[in-house]
């Protein structure tokens, strides 16, 4: 499989970062992922500071790092570099989906919301797998949108019936976006015109 040649303004990513950013990334998209993703993570952690304050510092640190990964990934998975990298590597796509147990680890670190986190994770991984099976199908995006919509509705309904920690609720919504839609759907098929070029 051939990867696209970098444009003059693209940044060639170090091999160690290919699974995060792909082989090449535009400076604007890279800034959106890092600055925007970390700013979003800060907002989420500030909103859920009560949960973080109630546990040992190392548990809070684990939760914060995983929230940051979810937030940055929710942006990165929409970028051309990350999307194309995984579109060209089906095996890596399956591995990416399989390793996403972030919510469960966050719940364990916080000592609360375990069943909620497990339910959202199971739904997300099954939904992302179904969407991934539709790779190259014209219905992949609407099915991904439907998986995301049902998942978000489930998060809200759960929150109304059994109050989960705010940090976990927001992380769950972003986790669904990151894995079930932003990642599982191919947003930049090969040959798609670059409007910024």
Secondary structure, 3 states (H helix, E strand, C coil): CCCCCCCCCEEECCHHHHHHHCCEEEHHHHHHHHHHHHHHHHHHHHHCHHHHHCCCHHHHHHHHHHHHHHHHHHHHCCCHHHHHHHHCCHHHHHHHHHCCCHHHHHHHHHCCCHHHHHHHHHHHHHHHHHHHHCCCCCCHHHHHHHHHHHHHHHHHHHHHHCCCCHHHHHHHHHHHHHHHHHHCCCCCCCCCCCCCC
